[in-house]
Amino acid sequence: MKNFISVNDVENIDALVAKALHFKESPLANINLGKNKKIGLLFLNPSLRTRISTQIAAQNLGTEAIVFNIDKEGWALEFAEGAIMNGTTVEHVKDAAPLLGTYFNIICIRTFPSLKNRSDDYAETVINAFIKYAGVPIVSLESATLHPLQSLTDIITIKENMPEGRRPKIVLSWAPHIKPLPQCVANSFAQWINKWGQADFVITHPDGYALDTQFTEGAEISHHQEEALANADFVYVKNWSSYNNYGAMPPVTGNWMPDAKKMAITNQAKIMHCLPVRRNVELSDEVLDSPDSLVTQQGSNRVWAAQAVLAELLQSI
């Protein structure tokens, strides 16, 4: 593994999941792997689980993780080639990234889409610039289009709760929100589940909320939530804004928030959400607080997903 940007960087998903579960059993099994190494965690937007879990993962591998909030503590970065920097940007990524590459053995970076210009967001300018100029492995802590560490975590959690002796049905369900959110988590989850190939996979969303087909190909798409939920073993709940009418929130008819009544038609499905979650908007209290909720387990597994990825990269440098 040279970088960790998407599932396409992973040769064997099951092997990476097994490594993560090994670390869950023995967190300090490779405590000397990162000795005398440094990992930079660069944030262009807020984080709770991603930041803390990656710091713990690095510590478990014996390496130092240094956090830098670029959006609050650093200079405004320029990414355009040939830019005449007489505006608000102060430092070009062509100068910043190579320097950071001399400070760190691995750079992990979290960025966020503008939700204004789809072409710019889906070009993944920030992540790709660091890959081009930093000269060290790059890990996505979430990008404009994908959240691979979250998706690896999700498969780890599903693996721990798989029904015995049969292929599970996994449903990714759109849910309401008070503001437009990016497609990152939904894109990534669809991409990983499709490549994993060990479940019947359905994506359900209202009209106007179709995701980019490059990520959903292989999934069944349904605009009828209750039909999709029938006999589901796992229900992953997430909001996202429109891809086609980029960043918009087309009007939705009916109630799309999963509640106990809707969950009753599932196969006592396990509920998943990446957090943070807007209670009683995206998911009801009764579902989130039920014994079938996996959200805390998911959040906890973020450590082991990050540790497995960092270990793979440390072994290659």
N, C-alpha and C positions, 0 to 999 in steps of 0.2 A: 504494500500500500504506500503510494507516494504522497497523496493528500486524502482528506476525508471531506468531500463536498456533497456527494450523493451516494445512492446505493451502487452506482456504476463504479465506484472506487473499491467495492467489496467483492473479493473473489468468491467467498463462500459465506453466506449469511449465517447458516447453522453453526459453522465453526466459530464465527465471531460471537454469536449468542452463547455458545458453550464457554468461550473464554470469559465472557462477562459473568456468567453464572459461577464459574470457577473462582473469580475474584470475590463474588458475593459470599462464597463459602470461606475463602481465605484471602481477606483484603490485602494482607501484607506479603503474599506469596512471592512477589517480585519487587520487594522493597528496595533492592539495589539497582534495579534496571535503569532508573533515571538519575543515578548518582552523578553529581557534577554537571547536570543538565538544567537548563532553564526553559520554562514555557511562558510565553506571553499571552495573556487574555485581553484582547482589545475589544472594547464595547462602544458601539455607536448608538445604542439604545438600551433601555433598562433591562435588568435581568434579576431573577431571584434563584430559581432552581438551576439554571444553566451555569451561572457564575459559581455558586457554592459547590455544586456537585463536581464541577471540573476541577476546582481547587482541591477538593478532598481526594479526587481520583489521582491528581498529580502527586499529592503528598503520599498517598499509598504506594506510589511507585518510586518514592525517594527523590522526587524532583521538586524544584521550587517553581511555584506559579506566581507571576507578577501581574496584577490587574491594572489596566490603564483605561479610564473612561475617556476615549478620544472626544466624544461629543461635548464633554463638560470641562475637561482638563487640558486638551490638546489644541493645536492649531487647526483651523478649518482646512481640510484637505482638498486639493484639486486633482481631478482624475482625467480631464480631457487632454488628449495629445495636442501639442502645439499651442496650449493655452497661453494667452497674454494675461498674466496674473496681476491685473490692475483693479481687481474688485475685492470681494470679501474673502476669497481663499488666500491662505498664507503660505502653505507648503504643498508641494506636489508629491503625489504618491511615489513617483520615480525617485525622489530623494528620501522620503520617509521609509518606504518599505525595505530597501536594501540595508539601511542603517539598522532597522529593527531586526533584520535577518542576522546582523552581527551580534546583537544582544541575546537573541533567543535561538534555541535549537528547533523549536516548534512554535508557530504562531497560530493562535486560535482567535477567530474574529467573528463578531456578531454585528450584523447590519440589518436594515429594515427597508421595505419598499416605500416609495413615496405615495403609491396608489393614485398617481396623477398621470404618469406616462408609462404605458405597459411595455413599450419597446425598451425604454431605458431600464425599467425594473428587471425585465426578463433577460436583459443582456448581462446581468450579474456583474456590473462594472467593478464594484468594490472588491469582491472575492477574487475575480479574475485578475485584477491589477496586482493584488498581493501575491497570487500564484506566479505571475509573470516577473515581478521585480524583487521579491523577498529572498529568494534563493534557499528557502527552508520549507519543510512540509507545512501546509496550511490546513487547518481544521475549521469547518463551518460550525459556529455556535448558533446559527440561524442566518439565513441569507434572504434576499428579496423574494426568492421563489421556493426555497426548501428549508427543512429543519431535520437533517439526517440523524443527529444524536437523539432527538425525540423519537423518531421512527424506529431506530434501533432499540431504544428503551421500550417502545410499544410491543415490538415482537418478542423481546425478552419476557415482558409481562404476560403476553398471550401464551407463550411457551410454558410458563409456570402454571397456567390455568387451563391448559388444553383438555377437552373432554377425552375420555379414554376410548380408544378403538374406533374412532371415526373422524372424518374431516369436518372441521367446524365451519359455521357460517358467520362471517364477520360483516357487519354493516357500519359504514361511515355515514352518519346522519348530520345534515346541516341543522343548525339551531339558530334561533334569533339572537340579536345583539343590539346594543344601543348605538353602535357606531360601526363604520366599515372596518373590517379586519382583512389582513392579507390572506392569500391562498396557501401560504408556506406550509403549514402543518398538514392541511388536507392534501396538497400536491404530494408531499413527501410520504405521508402514510400510504396513499394510493400507489405510489411508485414502489415502495418497499414491499407491500403486501402482494402486489402483482408479480414482482420478481421472485419473492419467496415461494409463491405458488402452492402453498399447503392449506389453502382455505377457499371456500366459496365466498366470493367478495361482491358486495352490493354497495353502491353509493346512492344515497337518496337525498334529493334536494328539490326546492321549488323551481318553477320555471324562472329562467334568468340567472341561475347560479351554477351553470355548467362550468366545470374546470377545464383546463387545457388538456386536450386529448393525449398529448405526449406523456402525461402522467397517469391517465385513467384507463388507457387501452388495456383490455383484459378483464375489466370489471363490468358487472351488470349495472346499468343506470336506471333508476326508478324515480318518478316524480310523485309517487304515492308512498308516503312514509310508513303507514301502518302495514301495507302489503310487504314492504321491504323488511320490516321488523319481525314479521311472522317467522317463528322458529329460529331466530338468531341466537347465537351463543355468545357473541361479543357485540356490543354497540358502542362505537366510538363517536362521541358527540363533539361537534366543532362548528363554529360560525366561520364563514368567509364571505367576502364581498364578491361582486360580479367580476368575472374574467373578461367576458365579451364587452360589456358596458363598463369598462375597467374602473374599479374602485367604487362603483355605485351600489346602492342598496335598493334593487327593484322591489316594488310592493309585493307583499306575500299575503295570500288568503289562507285562512285556517290557522290552527295552532300547531306549530312545529316544535314546541318544547317537549322533550320526552318526560313523561310523568309515570306514576305507578300504573295507571290504567293502560297506557301504551306498552309498558314493559310486561304486562300480564300476558301479551300474545307472543312473547319471545320464549325461548327455551331456557327460562330463568337466566337470561343473559347477564354477563358481567358488563358493568358500565365503565367506560374509559373516557378520560378527558385529560388534555395536556396540562391544564391549569395555567394561569388563573382562570376561574370560572365565575360568571355572573349568576349567582344563585337566584332561582325562581325567574330567570330570564332565559338562560341557556338550558339549565337543568333544575328540576324541582328539588327542594330539600329532601323530600321523602326518598328520592332516587339516590341522590348523592350520599345520604347518610345510611343507606341500606347496606346489609351484609354483602350485596352483590357489587358494590362500588369498589373499583380498583384504583381510584385516583391517587390515594396515598402510596400504594405499592408502586404505581407508575413513577411518581415523583422520587421515591426512594431509589428506584432502579436507574435513575439518571446517573448516579455515581458509577455504577458498574458498566454502563454503556460507555461512558467517557473513559473509564480506566482501560477497557478492552481496546478502544481505538488508540489511546495514547501509547499503550504497550506495543501495539502493532507498529506504530510509527517510530517509537524509540528503538525497537529492535532492528529497524532498517537504516538507522543513521549512525 
